[in-house]
């Protein structure tokens, strides 16, 4: 079997299945019960320093 035909058959069958399972795994990982706090914190990054600008790197040390 030539290389192209083998890779084409592999991509059409097993690789498609593996990528689908990876996609479902990522969706389940994102929707897990403990991730709500992380998502909320990330969504609020633009509003973190609403009253005053962020401190410079030197001021934080």
MIDO-773011 format. One record per residue: residue number from 1; residue in one letter; x, z, y of N, C-alpha, C in turn. Coordinates in Angstrom, 2 decimals. Each point is the difference from the previous one (the first is absolute). Example, Ala and Ser with C-alpha at 12.3 -4.5 7.8 and 13.67 -1.06 7.14 Angstrom:
BEGIN
{1; 'a'; {13.19; 7.80; -5.69}; {-0.89; 0.00; 1.19}; {0.90; 0.00; 1.20}},
{2; 's'; {-0.35; -0.72; 1.05}; {0.82; 0.06; 1.19}; {-0.77; 0.73; 1.09}},
END
This chain:
BEGIN
{1; 'x'; {0.85; 0.00; -1.18}; {-0.85; 0.00; 1.18}; {0.89; 0.00; 1.23}},
{2; 'x'; {-0.29; -0.85; 0.92}; {0.85; -0.06; 1.19}; {-0.33; 1.16; 0.93}},
{3; 'x'; {0.93; 0.32; 0.86}; {-0.09; 1.19; 0.84}; {-1.22; -0.04; 0.91}},
{4; 'x'; {-0.25; -1.12; 0.64}; {-1.13; -0.10; 0.93}; {-1.32; 0.28; -0.72}},
{5; 'x'; {-0.19; -0.60; -1.16}; {-1.25; 0.21; -0.74}; {-0.18; 1.45; -0.40}},
{6; 'x'; {1.09; 0.62; -0.44}; {-0.07; 1.41; -0.40}; {-0.36; 0.88; 1.20}},
{7; 'x'; {0.68; -0.20; 1.13}; {-0.28; 0.81; 1.18}; {-1.41; -0.26; 0.54}},
{8; 'x'; {-0.46; -1.22; -0.09}; {-1.35; -0.33; 0.46}; {-1.04; 0.71; -0.85}},
{9; 'x'; {0.16; -0.01; -1.30}; {-0.94; 0.68; -0.88}; {0.05; 1.51; 0.20}},
{10; 'x'; {1.19; 0.54; 0.20}; {0.16; 1.43; 0.24}; {-0.69; 0.41; 1.30}},
{11; 'x'; {0.20; -0.79; 1.05}; {-0.60; 0.31; 1.30}; {-1.52; -0.12; -0.06}},
{12; 'x'; {-0.50; -0.95; -0.76}; {-1.45; -0.19; -0.09}; {-0.69; 1.07; -0.83}},
{13; 'x'; {0.72; 0.70; -0.84}; {-0.66; 0.96; -0.87}; {0.46; 1.44; 0.28}},
{14; 'x'; {1.18; 0.37; -0.46}; {0.44; 1.39; 0.06}; {0.33; 0.46; 1.41}},
{15; 'x'; {0.63; -0.85; 0.78}; {0.35; 0.41; 1.36}; {-1.26; 0.21; 0.83}},
{16; 'x'; {-1.01; -0.84; -0.20}; {-1.27; 0.19; 0.70}; {-0.61; 1.34; -0.38}},
{17; 'x'; {0.03; 0.34; -1.26}; {-0.53; 1.28; -0.45}; {0.80; 1.16; 0.59}},
{18; 'x'; {1.33; -0.09; 0.00}; {0.83; 1.08; 0.55}; {-0.24; 0.18; 1.50}},
{19; 'x'; {-0.10; -1.09; 0.75}; {-0.23; 0.11; 1.44}; {-1.39; 0.54; 0.30}},
{20; 'x'; {-0.99; -0.36; -0.80}; {-1.34; 0.56; 0.17}; {0.01; 1.50; -0.26}},
{21; 'x'; {0.67; 0.44; -1.06}; {0.08; 1.43; -0.29}; {0.77; 0.76; 1.08}},
{22; 'x'; {1.04; -0.63; 0.54}; {0.74; 0.61; 1.12}; {-0.92; 0.16; 1.21}},
{23; 'x'; {-0.79; -1.03; 0.31}; {-0.94; 0.05; 1.11}; {-1.02; 1.12; -0.18}},
{24; 'x'; {-0.56; 0.10; -1.19}; {-0.98; 1.06; -0.28}; {0.67; 1.37; 0.11}},
{25; 'x'; {1.24; 0.12; -0.47}; {0.73; 1.26; 0.11}; {0.24; 0.41; 1.44}},
{26; 'x'; {0.35; -0.95; 0.85}; {0.22; 0.31; 1.41}; {-1.31; 0.45; 0.66}},
{27; 'x'; {-1.08; -0.69; -0.31}; {-1.30; 0.38; 0.56}; {-0.38; 1.42; -0.44}},
{28; 'x'; {0.19; 0.31; -1.26}; {-0.32; 1.35; -0.49}; {0.91; 1.04; 0.63}},
{29; 'x'; {1.27; -0.32; 0.21}; {0.95; 0.94; 0.62}; {-0.40; 0.27; 1.45}},
{30; 'x'; {-0.43; -1.03; 0.71}; {-0.40; 0.18; 1.40}; {-1.29; 0.80; 0.09}},
{31; 'x'; {-0.91; -0.19; -0.93}; {-1.30; 0.67; 0.05}; {-0.02; 1.36; -0.69}},
{32; 'x'; {1.15; 0.49; -0.43}; {0.02; 1.28; -0.71}; {-0.48; 1.12; 0.93}},
{33; 'x'; {-0.54; 1.06; -0.56}; {-0.60; 1.07; 0.83}; {0.99; 0.67; 0.96}},
{34; 'x'; {1.23; 0.17; -0.35}; {0.94; 0.72; 0.85}; {0.59; -0.82; 1.14}},
{35; 'x'; {-0.32; -1.26; 0.10}; {0.65; -0.84; 1.01}; {-0.75; -0.03; 1.33}},
{36; 'x'; {-1.14; 0.64; 0.08}; {-0.79; -0.04; 1.23}; {0.76; 0.57; 1.19}},
{37; 'x'; {0.69; 1.10; -0.17}; {0.76; 0.63; 1.09}; {1.12; -0.93; 0.47}},
{38; 'x'; {0.68; -0.64; -0.91}; {1.08; -0.92; 0.35}; {-0.54; -1.17; 0.80}},
{39; 'x'; {-1.10; -0.57; -0.42}; {-0.58; -1.14; 0.71}; {-0.50; 0.41; 1.39}},
{40; 'x'; {-0.59; 1.16; 0.10}; {-0.49; 0.49; 1.29}; {1.17; 0.22; 0.96}},
{41; 'x'; {1.08; 0.61; -0.50}; {1.18; 0.24; 0.83}; {0.62; -1.31; 0.46}},
{42; 'x'; {0.10; -0.96; -0.87}; {0.57; -1.30; 0.36}; {-0.88; -0.73; 1.01}},
{43; 'x'; {-1.31; 0.09; -0.14}; {-0.92; -0.67; 0.92}; {0.07; 0.60; 1.39}},
{44; 'x'; {0.38; 1.26; 0.12}; {0.05; 0.68; 1.30}; {1.35; -0.08; 0.69}},
{45; 'x'; {0.95; -0.74; -0.53}; {1.33; -0.11; 0.61}; {-0.08; -0.48; 1.45}},
{46; 'x'; {-0.80; -1.01; 0.34}; {-0.03; -0.45; 1.40}; {-0.51; 1.07; 0.98}},
{47; 'x'; {-0.75; 0.98; -0.48}; {-0.58; 1.02; 0.87}; {0.77; 1.31; -0.05}},
{48; 'x'; {1.11; 0.04; -0.66}; {0.74; 1.24; -0.20}; {0.48; 0.60; 1.31}},
{49; 'x'; {0.50; -0.82; 0.92}; {0.53; 0.47; 1.28}; {-0.91; -0.48; 1.13}},
{50; 'x'; {-1.26; 0.35; -0.08}; {-0.96; -0.48; 0.98}; {0.18; 0.68; 1.36}},
{51; 'x'; {0.35; 1.29; 0.01}; {0.13; 0.73; 1.27}; {1.32; -0.25; 0.70}},
{52; 'x'; {1.07; -0.13; -0.73}; {1.32; -0.21; 0.60}; {0.80; -0.93; -0.91}},
{53; 'x'; {1.00; -0.67; 0.54}; {0.82; -0.89; -0.84}; {0.80; 0.78; -1.04}},
{54; 'x'; {0.40; -0.70; -1.01}; {0.81; 0.62; -1.04}; {1.35; 0.42; 0.57}},
{55; 'x'; {0.54; 1.09; -0.53}; {1.31; 0.48; 0.45}; {1.09; -0.92; -0.51}},
{56; 'x'; {1.07; -0.10; 0.75}; {1.12; -0.83; -0.41}; {0.72; 0.65; -1.18}},
{57; 'x'; {0.86; -0.75; -0.65}; {0.75; 0.52; -1.15}; {0.88; 1.18; 0.42}},
{58; 'x'; {0.59; -0.06; 1.18}; {0.89; 1.08; 0.46}; {-0.78; 1.28; 0.28}},
{59; 'x'; {-1.21; -0.13; 0.51}; {-0.79; 1.18; 0.32}; {-0.50; 0.71; -1.25}},
{60; 'x'; {-0.15; -0.73; -1.09}; {-0.48; 0.61; -1.23}; {1.05; 0.81; -0.72}},
{61; 'x'; {1.27; -0.22; 0.29}; {1.09; 0.71; -0.71}; {0.21; 1.37; 0.51}},
END
